[in-house]
Amino acid sequence: MADNTQKISYHAGEAKGQAQEKASNMMDRAGNAAQSAKESMQEAGEQVRAKAQGAVEGVKNATGMNK
């Protein structure tokens, strides 16, 4: 009986360790996805800012304010 209980306990511990490892991997993937999204948004923001600056320069040139 003790032998069977030990096996069950061992397998329960093994399953718990595997679940913790899977959870850790999922958290790493989620963190990586969040970082990638943040970088993409920063890049998009920089592109918008550059286009807006270009538009401002275009208006200045068209109105003669850039002289």
N, C-alpha and C positions, 0 to 999 in steps of 0.2 A: 504493500500500500504506500509506504514512504517513497519507494522508487517511482511510482506513478505520479505522486504529488510533486516530486522533484522535477520530473519531465514536464508536467503541466506548468510549473513555475518557470522553468527554463524557457519554454516556448512562449509563455506570456511576456517574459522579459525580452526575448528576442523580437517578438512582434512590436513591443513598445519601442525598442531601439530603432527598428525599421520605420515605424511611424514617425518618430522624431526626426530621423534622417530625411524622410520624404518632405516633412513639414519645413525643415531647414532649407532644402533645395527649392521648394516652392517660394519661400520667402526671398531667397537669393534671386530667383527669376523675376519675382515681382519688383524687387528693388532695382534690378537691371532694367526692367521695362520702364519703371518710373524715371530713372536717370536718362534713358534714351528719349523719353517723351519730353523731359525738361530741356534736354539739349536741342531737340527739334523745335520746340517752342521758342527757345532763345534765338536760334538761327532764323526762324520765321520773323521774329520781332526785329532782328537786325536788318533783314531784307526790307521789311515795311518801312523802317526808319530811313534806310538808304534811299528808297523810292520817294519817300516824302521829302527828303532833303533835295533830291534831284528835281522834284516838282517845284519846290521853293526857288531853287536856282533858276529854273526855267521861267518862272513868273518874274523874277528879278530881271532876268535878261530881256524878257519881252517888254517889260515896262520901263526899261532903262535904269533901274535902281542899282544895277550891278556895276555902274561906271565910276 
